[in-house]
Amino acid sequence: MIAVADAIAKLEALSEERAARVVSLIEDLAELEARENAEDLAAAHDGLAKHKRTGEAVSLDDLEKQLGV
């Protein structure tokens, strides 16, 4: 993994336009990751609510399989 200082140095070496595109891609990736995390959390909450309604105990292995983890 690249160190933050190394990443900043590489960005500074790029043209303004190219650096802006790289930063834009990083922001897009961060947004995508946040959305995926929110979807995973919602799925976990839904699964937990389902099992609470039924009163059925669920193992961690079963929950992970249901969530595709």
All heavy atoms as TSV, in Angstrom:
chain	resi	resn	atom	element	x	y	z
A	1	MET	N	N	0.854	-1.179	0.000
A	1	MET	CA	C	0.000	0.000	0.000
A	1	MET	C	C	0.894	1.234	0.000
A	1	MET	O	O	1.917	1.279	0.672
A	1	MET	CB	C	-0.909	-0.039	1.227
A	1	MET	CG	C	-1.803	1.172	1.334
A	1	MET	SD	S	-3.042	1.014	2.606
A	1	MET	CE	C	-4.414	0.581	1.589
A	2	ILE	N	N	0.473	2.215	-0.743
A	2	ILE	CA	C	1.260	3.448	-0.872
A	2	ILE	C	C	1.012	4.358	0.333
A	2	ILE	O	O	-0.110	4.476	0.809
A	2	ILE	CB	C	0.924	4.156	-2.200
A	2	ILE	CG1	C	1.872	5.313	-2.465
A	2	ILE	CG2	C	-0.498	4.611	-2.222
A	2	ILE	CD1	C	1.771	5.860	-3.869
A	3	ALA	N	N	2.067	4.973	0.807
A	3	ALA	CA	C	1.957	5.895	1.937
A	3	ALA	C	C	1.305	7.190	1.472
A	3	ALA	O	O	1.406	7.576	0.300
A	3	ALA	CB	C	3.336	6.183	2.524
A	4	VAL	N	N	0.620	7.849	2.379
A	4	VAL	CA	C	-0.071	9.098	2.050
A	4	VAL	C	C	0.902	10.134	1.507
A	4	VAL	O	O	0.626	10.793	0.496
A	4	VAL	CB	C	-0.824	9.647	3.279
A	4	VAL	CG1	C	-1.418	11.014	2.997
A	4	VAL	CG2	C	-1.916	8.672	3.711
A	5	ALA	N	N	2.048	10.267	2.126
A	5	ALA	CA	C	3.032	11.253	1.676
A	5	ALA	C	C	3.495	10.948	0.255
A	5	ALA	O	O	3.656	11.857	-0.567
A	5	ALA	CB	C	4.225	11.281	2.620
A	6	ASP	N	N	3.678	9.659	-0.055
A	6	ASP	CA	C	4.075	9.270	-1.416
A	6	ASP	C	C	2.962	9.587	-2.415
A	6	ASP	O	O	3.229	10.047	-3.524
A	6	ASP	CB	C	4.414	7.779	-1.480
A	6	ASP	CG	C	5.674	7.438	-0.697
A	6	ASP	OD1	O	6.506	8.351	-0.464
A	6	ASP	OD2	O	5.821	6.261	-0.319
A	7	ALA	N	N	1.721	9.333	-2.028
A	7	ALA	CA	C	0.581	9.616	-2.905
A	7	ALA	C	C	0.479	11.106	-3.188
A	7	ALA	O	O	0.250	11.525	-4.329
A	7	ALA	CB	C	-0.712	9.099	-2.278
A	8	ILE	N	N	0.642	11.925	-2.154
A	8	ILE	CA	C	0.585	13.375	-2.326
A	8	ILE	C	C	1.703	13.841	-3.249
A	8	ILE	O	O	1.489	14.661	-4.140
A	8	ILE	CB	C	0.636	14.091	-0.961
A	8	ILE	CG1	C	-0.665	13.820	-0.200
A	8	ILE	CG2	C	0.860	15.588	-1.132
A	8	ILE	CD1	C	-0.646	14.286	1.237
A	9	ALA	N	N	2.907	13.299	-3.059
A	9	ALA	CA	C	4.037	13.677	-3.916
A	9	ALA	C	C	3.756	13.324	-5.375
A	9	ALA	O	O	4.053	14.107	-6.281
A	9	ALA	CB	C	5.305	12.985	-3.434
A	10	LYS	N	N	3.154	12.157	-5.607
A	10	LYS	CA	C	2.837	11.757	-6.976
A	10	LYS	C	C	1.762	12.663	-7.567
A	10	LYS	O	O	1.818	13.020	-8.744
A	10	LYS	CB	C	2.403	10.304	-7.015
A	10	LYS	CG	C	3.569	9.362	-6.783
A	10	LYS	CD	C	3.157	7.917	-6.874
A	10	LYS	CE	C	4.373	7.055	-6.587
A	10	LYS	NZ	N	4.325	5.769	-7.221
A	11	LEU	N	N	0.763	13.034	-6.763
A	11	LEU	CA	C	-0.280	13.940	-7.254
A	11	LEU	C	C	0.297	15.303	-7.605
A	11	LEU	O	O	-0.093	15.917	-8.598
A	11	LEU	CB	C	-1.387	14.112	-6.206
A	11	LEU	CG	C	-2.431	13.007	-6.131
A	11	LEU	CD1	C	-3.356	13.234	-4.940
A	11	LEU	CD2	C	-3.233	12.930	-7.416
A	12	GLU	N	N	1.228	15.773	-6.782
A	12	GLU	CA	C	1.844	17.078	-7.034
A	12	GLU	C	C	2.663	17.080	-8.321
A	12	GLU	O	O	2.829	18.117	-8.950
A	12	GLU	CB	C	2.708	17.490	-5.844
A	12	GLU	CG	C	1.883	17.870	-4.621
A	12	GLU	CD	C	2.724	18.112	-3.380
A	12	GLU	OE1	O	3.907	17.691	-3.334
A	12	GLU	OE2	O	2.184	18.725	-2.439
A	13	ALA	N	N	3.152	15.907	-8.719
A	13	ALA	CA	C	3.961	15.814	-9.926
A	13	ALA	C	C	3.099	15.794	-11.199
A	13	ALA	O	O	3.612	16.020	-12.293
A	13	ALA	CB	C	4.820	14.555	-9.878
A	14	LEU	N	N	1.805	15.570	-11.043
A	14	LEU	CA	C	0.905	15.523	-12.188
A	14	LEU	C	C	0.466	16.924	-12.598
A	14	LEU	O	O	0.517	17.862	-11.806
A	14	LEU	CB	C	-0.349	14.708	-11.842
A	14	LEU	CG	C	-0.156	13.243	-11.483
A	14	LEU	CD1	C	-1.480	12.637	-11.060
A	14	LEU	CD2	C	0.436	12.469	-12.657
A	15	SER	N	N	-0.013	17.025	-13.825
A	15	SER	CA	C	-0.598	18.294	-14.255
A	15	SER	C	C	-1.857	18.528	-13.416
A	15	SER	O	O	-2.422	17.593	-12.846
A	15	SER	CB	C	-0.959	18.244	-15.733
A	15	SER	OG	O	-2.038	17.344	-15.942
A	16	GLU	N	N	-2.308	19.777	-13.365
A	16	GLU	CA	C	-3.506	20.101	-12.589
A	16	GLU	C	C	-4.711	19.305	-13.066
A	16	GLU	O	O	-5.484	18.789	-12.270
A	16	GLU	CB	C	-3.806	21.602	-12.686
A	16	GLU	CG	C	-3.548	22.342	-11.401
A	16	GLU	CD	C	-3.953	23.796	-11.518
A	16	GLU	OE1	O	-5.168	24.065	-11.543
A	16	GLU	OE2	O	-3.041	24.633	-11.574
A	17	GLU	N	N	-4.850	19.221	-14.383
A	17	GLU	CA	C	-5.998	18.499	-14.951
A	17	GLU	C	C	-5.967	17.019	-14.581
A	17	GLU	O	O	-6.962	16.446	-14.164
A	17	GLU	CB	C	-6.010	18.654	-16.470
A	17	GLU	CG	C	-7.159	17.937	-17.137
A	17	GLU	CD	C	-7.092	18.016	-18.652
A	17	GLU	OE1	O	-6.443	18.931	-19.202
A	17	GLU	OE2	O	-7.694	17.137	-19.289
A	18	ARG	N	N	-4.803	16.421	-14.739
A	18	ARG	CA	C	-4.692	14.987	-14.429
A	18	ARG	C	C	-4.863	14.730	-12.935
A	18	ARG	O	O	-5.511	13.762	-12.535
A	18	ARG	CB	C	-3.348	14.467	-14.915
A	18	ARG	CG	C	-3.287	12.977	-14.865
A	18	ARG	CD	C	-2.146	12.464	-15.707
A	18	ARG	NE	N	-2.213	11.031	-15.718
A	18	ARG	CZ	C	-2.289	10.317	-16.819
A	18	ARG	NH1	N	-2.294	10.897	-17.974
A	18	ARG	NH2	N	-2.338	9.014	-16.755
A	19	ALA	N	N	-4.313	15.578	-12.097
A	19	ALA	CA	C	-4.469	15.429	-10.649
A	19	ALA	C	C	-5.939	15.546	-10.265
A	19	ALA	O	O	-6.430	14.803	-9.412
A	19	ALA	CB	C	-3.632	16.472	-9.912
A	20	ALA	N	N	-6.655	16.474	-10.891
A	20	ALA	CA	C	-8.082	16.644	-10.610
A	20	ALA	C	C	-8.854	15.384	-10.987
A	20	ALA	O	O	-9.776	14.975	-10.263
A	20	ALA	CB	C	-8.630	17.856	-11.351
A	21	ARG	N	N	-8.481	14.758	-12.091
A	21	ARG	CA	C	-9.150	13.516	-12.503
A	21	ARG	C	C	-8.874	12.393	-11.514
A	21	ARG	O	O	-9.774	11.614	-11.182
A	21	ARG	CB	C	-8.699	13.127	-13.908
A	21	ARG	CG	C	-9.286	14.055	-14.953
A	21	ARG	CD	C	-8.984	13.728	-16.392
A	21	ARG	NE	N	-8.376	12.455	-16.695
A	21	ARG	CZ	C	-7.543	12.257	-17.708
A	21	ARG	NH1	N	-7.214	13.253	-18.504
A	21	ARG	NH2	N	-7.048	11.070	-17.939
A	22	VAL	N	N	-7.642	12.315	-11.025
A	22	VAL	CA	C	-7.292	11.283	-10.047
A	22	VAL	C	C	-8.077	11.500	-8.750
A	22	VAL	O	O	-8.643	10.561	-8.196
A	22	VAL	CB	C	-5.767	11.269	-9.771
A	22	VAL	CG1	C	-5.434	10.377	-8.582
A	22	VAL	CG2	C	-5.003	10.821	-11.010
A	23	VAL	N	N	-8.132	12.726	-8.296
A	23	VAL	CA	C	-8.877	13.040	-7.074
A	23	VAL	C	C	-10.353	12.710	-7.267
A	23	VAL	O	O	-11.003	12.153	-6.375
A	23	VAL	CB	C	-8.669	14.514	-6.657
A	23	VAL	CG1	C	-9.632	14.910	-5.566
A	23	VAL	CG2	C	-7.226	14.732	-6.211
A	24	SER	N	N	-10.884	13.011	-8.431
A	24	SER	CA	C	-12.287	12.696	-8.730
A	24	SER	C	C	-12.535	11.195	-8.663
A	24	SER	O	O	-13.550	10.749	-8.113
A	24	SER	CB	C	-12.657	13.235	-10.111
A	24	SER	OG	O	-13.979	12.911	-10.422
A	25	LEU	N	N	-11.618	10.410	-9.205
A	25	LEU	CA	C	-11.748	8.951	-9.137
A	25	LEU	C	C	-11.706	8.457	-7.693
A	25	LEU	O	O	-12.475	7.571	-7.311
A	25	LEU	CB	C	-10.634	8.285	-9.949
A	25	LEU	CG	C	-10.779	8.350	-11.453
A	25	LEU	CD1	C	-9.511	7.824	-12.126
A	25	LEU	CD2	C	-11.986	7.570	-11.912
A	26	ILE	N	N	-10.831	9.022	-6.897
A	26	ILE	CA	C	-10.728	8.645	-5.484
A	26	ILE	C	C	-12.041	8.959	-4.769
A	26	ILE	O	O	-12.548	8.149	-3.986
A	26	ILE	CB	C	-9.534	9.350	-4.816
A	26	ILE	CG1	C	-8.222	8.807	-5.386
A	26	ILE	CG2	C	-9.583	9.177	-3.296
A	26	ILE	CD1	C	-6.991	9.603	-5.011
A	27	GLU	N	N	-12.610	10.123	-5.046
A	27	GLU	CA	C	-13.885	10.498	-4.428
A	27	GLU	C	C	-14.998	9.549	-4.865
A	27	GLU	O	O	-15.833	9.143	-4.039
A	27	GLU	CB	C	-14.238	11.944	-4.788
A	27	GLU	CG	C	-13.337	12.962	-4.131
A	27	GLU	CD	C	-13.532	14.380	-4.650
A	27	GLU	OE1	O	-14.157	14.562	-5.717
A	27	GLU	OE2	O	-13.036	15.301	-3.990
A	28	ASP	N	N	-15.009	9.174	-6.142
A	28	ASP	CA	C	-16.017	8.233	-6.637
A	28	ASP	C	C	-15.881	6.880	-5.948
A	28	ASP	O	O	-16.888	6.261	-5.566
A	28	ASP	CB	C	-15.896	8.042	-8.149
A	28	ASP	CG	C	-16.344	9.269	-8.941
A	28	ASP	OD1	O	-16.954	10.176	-8.340
A	28	ASP	OD2	O	-16.065	9.302	-10.163
A	29	LEU	N	N	-14.653	6.416	-5.786
A	29	LEU	CA	C	-14.431	5.135	-5.109
A	29	LEU	C	C	-14.862	5.192	-3.654
A	29	LEU	O	O	-15.451	4.236	-3.128
A	29	LEU	CB	C	-12.956	4.730	-5.213
A	29	LEU	CG	C	-12.495	4.279	-6.590
A	29	LEU	CD1	C	-10.981	4.091	-6.601
A	29	LEU	CD2	C	-13.196	2.997	-7.011
A	30	ALA	N	N	-14.587	6.301	-2.988
A	30	ALA	CA	C	-15.002	6.455	-1.585
A	30	ALA	C	C	-16.526	6.444	-1.477
A	30	ALA	O	O	-17.090	5.828	-0.562
A	30	ALA	CB	C	-14.427	7.739	-1.006
A	31	GLU	N	N	-17.201	7.105	-2.420
A	31	GLU	CA	C	-18.675	7.124	-2.410
A	31	GLU	C	C	-19.229	5.722	-2.665
A	31	GLU	O	O	-20.174	5.283	-2.004
A	31	GLU	CB	C	-19.201	8.090	-3.456
A	31	GLU	CG	C	-20.714	8.187	-3.463
A	31	GLU	CD	C	-21.246	9.142	-4.511
A	31	GLU	OE1	O	-20.501	10.025	-4.986
A	31	GLU	OE2	O	-22.425	8.998	-4.853
A	32	LEU	N	N	-18.643	5.001	-3.608
A	32	LEU	CA	C	-19.077	3.639	-3.900
A	32	LEU	C	C	-18.907	2.741	-2.681
A	32	LEU	O	O	-19.800	1.957	-2.340
A	32	LEU	CB	C	-18.288	3.083	-5.087
A	32	LEU	CG	C	-18.598	1.649	-5.494
A	32	LEU	CD1	C	-20.055	1.501	-5.899
A	32	LEU	CD2	C	-17.688	1.223	-6.633
A	33	GLU	N	N	-17.774	2.857	-2.012
A	33	GLU	CA	C	-17.533	2.054	-0.812
A	33	GLU	C	C	-18.542	2.381	0.283
A	33	GLU	O	O	-19.059	1.482	0.949
A	33	GLU	CB	C	-16.107	2.279	-0.297
A	33	GLU	CG	C	-15.769	1.402	0.891
A	33	GLU	CD	C	-14.332	1.549	1.352
A	33	GLU	OE1	O	-13.654	2.507	0.941
A	33	GLU	OE2	O	-13.897	0.695	2.140
A	34	ALA	N	N	-18.854	3.660	0.460
A	34	ALA	CA	C	-19.844	4.061	1.468
A	34	ALA	C	C	-21.212	3.482	1.138
A	34	ALA	O	O	-21.928	3.011	2.035
A	34	ALA	CB	C	-19.905	5.583	1.564
A	35	ARG	N	N	-21.588	3.495	-0.141
A	35	ARG	CA	C	-22.884	2.925	-0.548
A	35	ARG	C	C	-22.918	1.422	-0.302
A	35	ARG	O	O	-23.918	0.885	0.178
A	35	ARG	CB	C	-23.152	3.207	-2.020
A	35	ARG	CG	C	-23.521	4.633	-2.295
A	35	ARG	CD	C	-23.825	4.833	-3.758
A	35	ARG	NE	N	-24.081	6.234	-4.042
A	35	ARG	CZ	C	-24.542	6.666	-5.195
A	35	ARG	NH1	N	-24.789	5.824	-6.166
A	35	ARG	NH2	N	-24.749	7.953	-5.379
A	36	GLU	N	N	-21.831	0.737	-0.642
A	36	GLU	CA	C	-21.767	-0.710	-0.413
A	36	GLU	C	C	-21.856	-1.021	1.077
A	36	GLU	O	O	-22.546	-1.963	1.473
A	36	GLU	CB	C	-20.488	-1.290	-1.008
A	36	GLU	CG	C	-20.488	-1.322	-2.519
A	36	GLU	CD	C	-19.171	-1.789	-3.100
A	36	GLU	OE1	O	-18.152	-1.819	-2.393
A	36	GLU	OE2	O	-19.159	-2.111	-4.308
A	37	ASN	N	N	-21.177	-0.236	1.891
A	37	ASN	CA	C	-21.241	-0.445	3.338
A	37	ASN	C	C	-22.656	-0.236	3.856
A	37	ASN	O	O	-23.131	-0.985	4.715
A	37	ASN	CB	C	-20.261	0.485	4.056
A	37	ASN	CG	C	-18.819	0.079	3.850
A	37	ASN	OD1	O	-18.518	-1.035	3.445
A	37	ASN	ND2	N	-17.907	0.999	4.109
A	38	ALA	N	N	-23.336	0.790	3.349
A	38	ALA	CA	C	-24.715	1.059	3.768
A	38	ALA	C	C	-25.634	-0.091	3.356
A	38	ALA	O	O	-26.507	-0.504	4.136
A	38	ALA	CB	C	-25.198	2.378	3.168
A	39	GLU	N	N	-25.440	-0.624	2.153
A	39	GLU	CA	C	-26.246	-1.768	1.701
A	39	GLU	C	C	-25.987	-2.998	2.559
A	39	GLU	O	O	-26.919	-3.722	2.923
A	39	GLU	CB	C	-25.949	-2.077	0.236
A	39	GLU	CG	C	-26.473	-1.039	-0.729
A	39	GLU	CD	C	-26.002	-1.272	-2.155
A	39	GLU	OE1	O	-25.308	-2.281	-2.421
A	39	GLU	OE2	O	-26.337	-0.435	-3.015
A	40	ASP	N	N	-24.727	-3.246	2.891
A	40	ASP	CA	C	-24.385	-4.383	3.748
A	40	ASP	C	C	-25.014	-4.240	5.126
A	40	ASP	O	O	-25.548	-5.204	5.687
A	40	ASP	CB	C	-22.862	-4.523	3.889
A	40	ASP	CG	C	-22.182	-4.971	2.604
A	40	ASP	OD1	O	-22.889	-5.441	1.682
A	40	ASP	OD2	O	-20.946	-4.839	2.525
A	41	LEU	N	N	-24.965	-3.037	5.669
A	41	LEU	CA	C	-25.551	-2.787	6.983
A	41	LEU	C	C	-27.064	-2.978	6.950
A	41	LEU	O	O	-27.646	-3.592	7.851
A	41	LEU	CB	C	-25.195	-1.378	7.461
A	41	LEU	CG	C	-25.646	-1.000	8.863
A	41	LEU	CD1	C	-25.075	-1.951	9.911
A	41	LEU	CD2	C	-25.239	0.435	9.177
A	42	ALA	N	N	-27.710	-2.475	5.901
A	42	ALA	CA	C	-29.158	-2.638	5.769
A	42	ALA	C	C	-29.525	-4.117	5.669
A	42	ALA	O	O	-30.503	-4.564	6.283
A	42	ALA	CB	C	-29.660	-1.871	4.552
A	43	ALA	N	N	-28.753	-4.884	4.906
A	43	ALA	CA	C	-29.015	-6.319	4.776
A	43	ALA	C	C	-28.839	-7.030	6.114
A	43	ALA	O	O	-29.637	-7.913	6.464
A	43	ALA	CB	C	-28.083	-6.935	3.731
A	44	ALA	N	N	-27.836	-6.631	6.874
A	44	ALA	CA	C	-27.622	-7.233	8.192
A	44	ALA	C	C	-28.780	-6.902	9.132
A	44	ALA	O	O	-29.266	-7.769	9.860
A	44	ALA	CB	C	-26.296	-6.746	8.780
A	45	HIS	N	N	-29.238	-5.654	9.099
A	45	HIS	CA	C	-30.380	-5.256	9.932
A	45	HIS	C	C	-31.639	-6.024	9.527
A	45	HIS	O	O	-32.396	-6.469	10.390
A	45	HIS	CB	C	-30.626	-3.748	9.833
A	45	HIS	CG	C	-29.685	-2.930	10.646
A	45	HIS	ND1	N	-29.715	-2.881	12.016
A	45	HIS	CD2	C	-28.658	-2.123	10.273
A	45	HIS	CE1	C	-28.768	-2.085	12.460
A	45	HIS	NE2	N	-28.100	-1.619	11.417
A	46	ASP	N	N	-31.854	-6.175	8.227
A	46	ASP	CA	C	-33.024	-6.921	7.753
A	46	ASP	C	C	-32.963	-8.373	8.211
A	46	ASP	O	O	-33.971	-8.931	8.666
A	46	ASP	CB	C	-33.121	-6.866	6.231
A	46	ASP	CG	C	-33.521	-5.503	5.707
A	46	ASP	OD1	O	-33.994	-4.660	6.512
A	46	ASP	OD2	O	-33.356	-5.265	4.487
A	47	GLY	N	N	-31.803	-8.971	8.086
A	47	GLY	CA	C	-31.639	-10.355	8.521
A	47	GLY	C	C	-31.857	-10.518	10.007
A	47	GLY	O	O	-32.524	-11.461	10.453
A	48	LEU	N	N	-31.348	-9.590	10.768
A	48	LEU	CA	C	-31.525	-9.644	12.219
A	48	LEU	C	C	-32.991	-9.460	12.588
A	48	LEU	O	O	-33.527	-10.183	13.430
A	48	LEU	CB	C	-30.671	-8.564	12.894
A	48	LEU	CG	C	-30.689	-8.524	14.409
A	48	LEU	CD1	C	-30.228	-9.850	14.999
A	48	LEU	CD2	C	-29.812	-7.391	14.920
A	49	ALA	N	N	-33.663	-8.518	11.933
A	49	ALA	CA	C	-35.082	-8.282	12.213
A	49	ALA	C	C	-35.912	-9.514	11.867
A	49	ALA	O	O	-36.823	-9.878	12.611
A	49	ALA	CB	C	-35.571	-7.070	11.416
A	50	LYS	N	N	-35.591	-10.172	10.771
A	50	LYS	CA	C	-36.316	-11.380	10.362
A	50	LYS	C	C	-36.195	-12.459	11.432
A	50	LYS	O	O	-37.178	-13.082	11.810
A	50	LYS	CB	C	-35.778	-11.888	9.035
A	50	LYS	CG	C	-36.371	-13.211	8.598
A	50	LYS	CD	C	-35.672	-13.729	7.356
A	50	LYS	CE	C	-36.119	-15.149	7.082
A	50	LYS	NZ	N	-35.278	-15.793	6.093
A	51	HIS	N	N	-34.988	-12.644	11.928
A	51	HIS	CA	C	-34.770	-13.691	12.921
A	51	HIS	C	C	-35.361	-13.311	14.275
A	51	HIS	O	O	-35.786	-14.183	15.024
A	51	HIS	CB	C	-33.282	-14.033	13.020
A	51	HIS	CG	C	-32.817	-14.811	11.839
A	51	HIS	ND1	N	-33.126	-16.135	11.652
A	51	HIS	CD2	C	-32.105	-14.452	10.751
A	51	HIS	CE1	C	-32.609	-16.559	10.516
A	51	HIS	NE2	N	-31.985	-15.549	9.950
A	52	LYS	N	N	-35.441	-12.039	14.571
A	52	LYS	CA	C	-36.088	-11.620	15.819
A	52	LYS	C	C	-37.592	-11.879	15.743
A	52	LYS	O	O	-38.204	-12.257	16.723
A	52	LYS	CB	C	-35.818	-10.137	16.093
A	52	LYS	CG	C	-34.454	-9.874	16.663
A	52	LYS	CD	C	-34.309	-8.415	17.039
A	52	LYS	CE	C	-32.977	-8.164	17.702
A	52	LYS	NZ	N	-32.830	-6.761	18.068
A	53	ARG	N	N	-38.192	-11.636	14.567
A	53	ARG	CA	C	-39.641	-11.866	14.396
A	53	ARG	C	C	-39.978	-13.338	14.550
A	53	ARG	O	O	-40.988	-13.696	15.136
A	53	ARG	CB	C	-40.104	-11.383	13.028
A	53	ARG	CG	C	-40.261	-9.895	12.906
A	53	ARG	CD	C	-40.989	-9.509	11.621
A	53	ARG	NE	N	-40.384	-10.062	10.414
A	53	ARG	CZ	C	-39.418	-9.468	9.712
A	53	ARG	NH1	N	-38.941	-8.301	10.093
A	53	ARG	NH2	N	-38.927	-10.025	8.624
A	54	THR	N	N	-39.147	-14.197	14.000
A	54	THR	CA	C	-39.441	-15.626	14.036
A	54	THR	C	C	-39.005	-16.259	15.343
A	54	THR	O	O	-39.442	-17.352	15.671
A	54	THR	CB	C	-38.735	-16.365	12.880
A	54	THR	OG1	O	-37.328	-16.240	13.030
A	54	THR	CG2	C	-39.178	-15.836	11.538
A	55	GLY	N	N	-38.148	-15.575	16.086
A	55	GLY	CA	C	-37.640	-16.128	17.337
A	55	GLY	C	C	-36.609	-17.216	17.112
A	55	GLY	O	O	-36.152	-17.861	18.044
A	56	GLU	N	N	-36.251	-17.410	15.864
A	56	GLU	CA	C	-35.304	-18.455	15.500
A	56	GLU	C	C	-33.871	-17.972	15.727
A	56	GLU	O	O	-33.503	-16.884	15.310
A	56	GLU	CB	C	-35.525	-18.766	14.018
A	56	GLU	CG	C	-34.589	-19.764	13.423
A	56	GLU	CD	C	-34.823	-19.905	11.914
A	56	GLU	OE1	O	-35.914	-19.579	11.452
A	56	GLU	OE2	O	-33.877	-20.319	11.246
A	57	ALA	N	N	-33.081	-18.800	16.378
A	57	ALA	CA	C	-31.668	-18.461	16.573
A	57	ALA	C	C	-30.933	-18.727	15.261
A	57	ALA	O	O	-31.287	-19.623	14.502
A	57	ALA	CB	C	-31.065	-19.300	17.691
A	58	VAL	N	N	-29.927	-17.913	15.001
A	58	VAL	CA	C	-29.136	-18.097	13.785
A	58	VAL	C	C	-27.665	-18.040	14.160
A	58	VAL	O	O	-27.245	-17.214	14.964
A	58	VAL	CB	C	-29.487	-17.035	12.723
A	58	VAL	CG1	C	-29.198	-15.644	13.203
A	58	VAL	CG2	C	-28.763	-17.306	11.418
A	59	SER	N	N	-26.909	-18.947	13.584
A	59	SER	CA	C	-25.471	-18.954	13.861
A	59	SER	C	C	-24.795	-17.887	13.002
A	59	SER	O	O	-25.326	-17.456	11.978
A	59	SER	CB	C	-24.871	-20.325	13.546
A	59	SER	OG	O	-24.843	-20.534	12.144
A	60	LEU	N	N	-23.632	-17.489	13.422
A	60	LEU	CA	C	-22.871	-16.505	12.655
A	60	LEU	C	C	-22.554	-17.049	11.266
A	60	LEU	O	O	-22.656	-16.330	10.280
A	60	LEU	CB	C	-21.585	-16.127	13.398
A	60	LEU	CG	C	-20.686	-15.118	12.696
A	60	LEU	CD1	C	-21.430	-13.817	12.437
A	60	LEU	CD2	C	-19.437	-14.851	13.520
A	61	ASP	N	N	-22.225	-18.324	11.182
A	61	ASP	CA	C	-21.932	-18.934	9.871
A	61	ASP	C	C	-23.139	-18.845	8.947
A	61	ASP	O	O	-23.012	-18.506	7.766
A	61	ASP	CB	C	-21.511	-20.396	10.037
A	61	ASP	CG	C	-20.129	-20.551	10.644
A	61	ASP	OD1	O	-19.331	-19.590	10.540
A	61	ASP	OD2	O	-19.847	-21.616	11.196
A	62	ASP	N	N	-24.331	-19.149	9.475
A	62	ASP	CA	C	-25.548	-19.071	8.660
A	62	ASP	C	C	-25.827	-17.654	8.217
A	62	ASP	O	O	-26.214	-17.409	7.072
A	62	ASP	CB	C	-26.753	-19.634	9.417
A	62	ASP	CG	C	-26.704	-21.139	9.568
A	62	ASP	OD1	O	-25.966	-21.802	8.800
A	62	ASP	OD2	O	-27.410	-21.665	10.456
A	63	LEU	N	N	-25.651	-16.697	9.119
A	63	LEU	CA	C	-25.887	-15.302	8.779
A	63	LEU	C	C	-24.919	-14.843	7.698
A	63	LEU	O	O	-25.323	-14.165	6.743
A	63	LEU	CB	C	-25.766	-14.409	10.030
A	63	LEU	CG	C	-26.054	-12.937	9.830
A	63	LEU	CD1	C	-27.470	-12.727	9.306
A	63	LEU	CD2	C	-25.852	-12.179	11.126
A	64	GLU	N	N	-23.663	-15.216	7.828
A	64	GLU	CA	C	-22.670	-14.847	6.821
A	64	GLU	C	C	-23.023	-15.437	5.456
A	64	GLU	O	O	-22.904	-14.784	4.426
A	64	GLU	CB	C	-21.268	-15.281	7.248
A	64	GLU	CG	C	-20.704	-14.448	8.371
A	64	GLU	CD	C	-19.373	-14.954	8.883
A	64	GLU	OE1	O	-19.025	-16.146	8.653
A	64	GLU	OE2	O	-18.665	-14.171	9.532
A	65	LYS	N	N	-23.508	-16.684	5.441
A	65	LYS	CA	C	-23.905	-17.310	4.180
A	65	LYS	C	C	-25.082	-16.566	3.565
A	65	LYS	O	O	-25.107	-16.311	2.363
A	65	LYS	CB	C	-24.280	-18.772	4.422
A	65	LYS	CG	C	-23.100	-19.679	4.658
A	65	LYS	CD	C	-23.546	-21.081	4.968
A	65	LYS	CE	C	-22.372	-21.925	5.429
A	65	LYS	NZ	N	-22.795	-23.257	5.889
A	66	GLN	N	N	-26.061	-16.190	4.387
A	66	GLN	CA	C	-27.235	-15.476	3.884
A	66	GLN	C	C	-26.862	-14.108	3.326
A	66	GLN	O	O	-27.442	-13.640	2.361
A	66	GLN	CB	C	-28.274	-15.300	4.995
A	66	GLN	CG	C	-28.952	-16.594	5.383
A	66	GLN	CD	C	-29.908	-16.420	6.547
A	66	GLN	OE1	O	-30.287	-15.306	6.881
A	66	GLN	NE2	N	-30.290	-17.523	7.157
A	67	LEU	N	N	-25.866	-13.476	3.934
A	67	LEU	CA	C	-25.444	-12.144	3.491
A	67	LEU	C	C	-24.405	-12.222	2.383
A	67	LEU	O	O	-24.029	-11.201	1.818
A	67	LEU	CB	C	-24.882	-11.352	4.683
A	67	LEU	CG	C	-25.888	-11.021	5.773
A	67	LEU	CD1	C	-25.185	-10.334	6.938
A	67	LEU	CD2	C	-27.010	-10.146	5.239
A	68	GLY	N	N	-23.934	-13.431	2.090
A	68	GLY	CA	C	-22.933	-13.577	1.042
A	68	GLY	C	C	-21.560	-13.095	1.457
A	68	GLY	O	O	-20.770	-12.655	0.631
A	69	VAL	N	N	-21.274	-13.205	2.727
A	69	VAL	CA	C	-19.985	-12.739	3.243
A	69	VAL	C	C	-18.994	-13.884	3.243
A	69	VAL	O	O	-19.263	-14.982	3.588
A	69	VAL	CB	C	-20.128	-12.183	4.680
A	69	VAL	CG1	C	-18.783	-11.772	5.242
A	69	VAL	CG2	C	-21.086	-11.036	4.683
